[in-house]
């Protein structure tokens, strides 16, 4: 029977980060995910690496400070999938007075320490500038910077790094049970494709199952835990782009929530998110008509062009597994993470809460919690770039220029998209390609046979959805027949 140092349940961003950190410390690591990696919450975020400006109103100063510090780390180690993004906040004095907004932004500029991003400032909202796409009655606002991330690719690349450090990573493999046996855990795993079961041993078990963290404790492990989880659904819609500028809007809603309108995939605008409390029976999450209307109404309060449900080209929902701190308002529940350690025999650590921005730091704190059972090792993940992010001190534009010169026979705009997905790993896909014909069949939306083969071989892709909506967003740029062709190809069709 195979014996591991750490077995991780859950292949979202937290599980991926823990597996990477542990493997890089020389530990023998196993990770099992019941579906595709980043299948649930970790591919359904607002796609931001941010401190959480609105968290200041709930006095989450530690979380904001840590998040802003991590924003700097992530910009450095993943420059291909994370980049700065300017946000514009149109001011409405009846919702929040200007002095309060200025004070919040000043604190946001400084609470995280030194930053490479520009400081916040006041801006005039004009149709040609920061007010593009807005109703003309919005004339003044504020601008600040955070960062954009391709969330699902962050998970896949983190797992790719874990694999490089020796981790065993199993997608579509469900943990059906685990029990303590002497000085280790006996963990039963079921391959969801074949139905076959195997058993492994692990000295440490980490429950990073996200929205299923409590059900794993109750059902698979049959253990009681003092930790309680609140499941809060966040939904997003995608509509044709509202403006052609590169900045995003953060909008104040009359219910005191904020809604983002973010440039997305060049041709679209991403609008989100909602806060709706749900139960375990509601998993996986699906957007409701009421949420679509809520987001359309929130955007239409500001947008010069009304946003209506019939414009929605794609929608998605994720469930945040928040630690239950007793707050009644779903928006007020802490977004901070809580790590609960059960030492009644071989250690079990359960992860409650967390956000994409702080996943790397969360993994370090997991290692600290488990320090008595693992060899000493200095933190390391802040210093090693994720696969494809080794730009050698150059910025994205310089790397792109090099690739465009090297592959001058290929569409330069398509090369930019490929480089944004894979960074310097794009060279493995391109190899000696000199023309579009060298890339194999074009499925539509910028997806070619070479990249599809790479996603299957190196990134665990098995279905059309894995490719079109998680490893890439090519599905947005395809028609239904093209998407169906990819699904058939992934299912074994010619």
HURAGI-V336463 format. One record per backbone hydrogen bond with DSSP energy under -0.5 kcal/mol. NH is the residue of the N-H (numbers start at 1). CO is the residue of the C=O. If there is no record, write none. Layout:
nh->NH co->CO
nh->NH co->CO
This chain:
nh->4 co->201
nh->5 co->28
nh->6 co->28
nh->7 co->204
nh->8 co->30
nh->9 co->206
nh->10 co->8
nh->10 co->32
nh->16 co->12
nh->17 co->13
nh->18 co->14
nh->19 co->15
nh->20 co->16
nh->21 co->17
nh->22 co->18
nh->23 co->19
nh->24 co->20
nh->25 co->21
nh->25 co->22
nh->26 co->23
nh->27 co->22
nh->29 co->27
nh->30 co->6
nh->31 co->168
nh->32 co->8
nh->33 co->170
nh->38 co->11
nh->39 co->36
nh->43 co->40
nh->44 co->41
nh->49 co->147
nh->50 co->48
nh->55 co->52
nh->56 co->52
nh->56 co->53
nh->57 co->54
nh->58 co->55
nh->59 co->56
nh->60 co->55
nh->61 co->59
nh->64 co->60
nh->65 co->61
nh->66 co->62
nh->67 co->63
nh->68 co->64
nh->69 co->65
nh->70 co->66
nh->71 co->67
nh->72 co->68
nh->73 co->69
nh->74 co->70
nh->75 co->71
nh->76 co->72
nh->77 co->73
nh->78 co->74
nh->81 co->78
nh->82 co->78
nh->83 co->148
nh->85 co->146
nh->87 co->144
nh->88 co->248
nh->89 co->142
nh->90 co->88
nh->91 co->140
nh->95 co->92
nh->96 co->92
nh->100 co->97
nh->101 co->97
nh->102 co->98
nh->103 co->99
nh->104 co->100
nh->105 co->101
nh->106 co->102
nh->107 co->103
nh->108 co->104
nh->109 co->105
nh->110 co->106
nh->110 co->107
nh->111 co->107
nh->113 co->110
nh->121 co->143
nh->123 co->141
nh->125 co->139
nh->126 co->124
nh->129 co->126
nh->130 co->124
nh->131 co->126
nh->132 co->129
nh->134 co->131
nh->135 co->302
nh->138 co->135
nh->139 co->137
nh->141 co->123
nh->142 co->89
nh->143 co->121
nh->144 co->87
nh->146 co->85
nh->147 co->49
nh->148 co->83
nh->149 co->47
nh->150 co->81
nh->151 co->149
nh->154 co->150
nh->155 co->151
nh->156 co->152
nh->157 co->153
nh->158 co->154
nh->159 co->155
nh->160 co->156
nh->161 co->157
nh->162 co->158
nh->163 co->159
nh->164 co->160
nh->165 co->161
nh->166 co->163
nh->167 co->162
nh->168 co->29
nh->169 co->167
nh->170 co->31
nh->171 co->169
nh->172 co->35
nh->173 co->33
nh->174 co->190
nh->176 co->174
nh->176 co->188
nh->177 co->188
nh->178 co->220
nh->179 co->186
nh->181 co->184
nh->184 co->181
nh->185 co->202
nh->186 co->179
nh->187 co->185
nh->187 co->200
nh->188 co->177
nh->189 co->187
nh->189 co->198
nh->190 co->174
nh->191 co->189
nh->191 co->196
nh->192 co->172
nh->192 co->190
nh->195 co->191
nh->198 co->189
nh->200 co->187
nh->201 co->2
nh->202 co->185
nh->203 co->4
nh->204 co->5
nh->205 co->347
nh->206 co->7
nh->207 co->349
nh->208 co->9
nh->208 co->206
nh->212 co->209
nh->213 co->210
nh->216 co->212
nh->217 co->213
nh->218 co->214
nh->219 co->215
nh->220 co->215
nh->221 co->216
nh->223 co->217
nh->230 co->322
nh->231 co->229
nh->231 co->278
nh->232 co->230
nh->232 co->320
nh->233 co->231
nh->233 co->276
nh->234 co->318
nh->236 co->316
nh->237 co->271
nh->238 co->314
nh->239 co->269
nh->241 co->267
nh->248 co->86
nh->249 co->261
nh->250 co->88
nh->251 co->249
nh->251 co->259
nh->253 co->251
nh->253 co->257
nh->256 co->253
nh->259 co->251
nh->260 co->272
nh->261 co->249
nh->262 co->270
nh->264 co->268
nh->267 co->265
nh->268 co->264
nh->269 co->239
nh->270 co->262
nh->271 co->237
nh->272 co->260
nh->273 co->235
nh->276 co->233
nh->278 co->231
nh->282 co->279
nh->283 co->280
nh->292 co->288
nh->293 co->289
nh->294 co->290
nh->295 co->291
nh->296 co->292
nh->297 co->293
nh->298 co->294
nh->299 co->295
nh->300 co->296
nh->301 co->297
nh->302 co->299
nh->303 co->299
nh->304 co->133
nh->305 co->133
nh->306 co->304
nh->308 co->306
nh->311 co->308
nh->312 co->309
nh->313 co->238
nh->314 co->238
nh->316 co->236
nh->318 co->234
nh->320 co->232
nh->320 co->318
nh->321 co->319
nh->322 co->230
nh->322 co->320
nh->323 co->336
nh->324 co->228
nh->325 co->323
nh->332 co->329
nh->333 co->329
nh->333 co->330
nh->338 co->352
nh->340 co->338
nh->340 co->350
nh->341 co->339
nh->342 co->340
nh->342 co->348
nh->343 co->341
nh->345 co->343
nh->348 co->342
nh->349 co->205
nh->350 co->340
nh->351 co->207
nh->352 co->338
nh->352 co->350
nh->353 co->321
nh->358 co->355
nh->359 co->356
nh->362 co->358
nh->363 co->359
nh->364 co->360
nh->365 co->361
nh->366 co->362
nh->367 co->363
nh->368 co->364
nh->369 co->365
nh->370 co->366
nh->371 co->368
nh->373 co->370
nh->374 co->370
nh->374 co->371
nh->383 co->380
nh->384 co->380
nh->385 co->383
nh->386 co->77
nh->387 co->157
nh->389 co->386
nh->391 co->389
nh->394 co->391
nh->399 co->395
nh->400 co->396
nh->401 co->397
nh->402 co->398
nh->403 co->399
nh->404 co->400
nh->405 co->401
nh->406 co->402
nh->407 co->403
nh->408 co->405
nh->410 co->407
nh->415 co->411
nh->416 co->412
nh->417 co->413
nh->418 co->414
nh->419 co->415
nh->420 co->416
nh->421 co->417
nh->422 co->418
nh->423 co->419
nh->424 co->388
nh->425 co->422
nh->426 co->423
nh->427 co->424
nh->428 co->425
nh->429 co->425
nh->429 co->426
nh->430 co->426
nh->431 co->427
nh->433 co->430
nh->438 co->435
nh->439 co->436
nh->440 co->437
nh->443 co->441
nh->443 co->447
nh->444 co->447
nh->447 co->444
nh->448 co->446
nh->449 co->441
nh->450 co->439
nh->452 co->448
nh->453 co->449
nh->454 co->450
nh->455 co->451
nh->456 co->452
nh->457 co->453
nh->458 co->454
nh->459 co->454
nh->459 co->455
nh->461 co->455
nh->467 co->463
nh->468 co->464
nh->469 co->465
nh->470 co->465
nh->470 co->466
nh->471 co->466
nh->472 co->467
nh->475 co->468
nh->476 co->473
nh->477 co->474
nh->478 co->475
nh->483 co->479
nh->484 co->480
nh->485 co->481
nh->486 co->482
nh->487 co->483
nh->488 co->484
nh->489 co->485
nh->490 co->486
nh->491 co->487
nh->492 co->489
nh->493 co->488
